[in-house]
């Protein structure tokens, strides 16, 4: 029998404080390729963590709108095959770990 996942890791879990803090962070994709961020930061819910629904807010990373969904086929995570995007910008898991480290440095979070 499988153990139940803690409620905060379940689909649809909301964390308003984390989401507000994510929007204050720089785009990690821009940071990885040493590009100047020109679009606002959005919260990206990791692909594959929601079991057919949006993942928990605890599985979010900061991406600018260009690298999130409004770029082209080779830059936006929702427009590019995930393995191809990750080969350029890092895996979602690596970016999640970096995000969590950045959030720990914020005094308001």
ABEGO torsion letter per residue (X at the ends): XBBBBBAAABBGBBBAAAAAAAAABBBAAAAAAGBBBABBBBBBBBBGAAGGBBBBAABBBBBBAAAAAABBAAABAAABBAAAAAAAAEBAAAAAAAAAAAAAABAAX
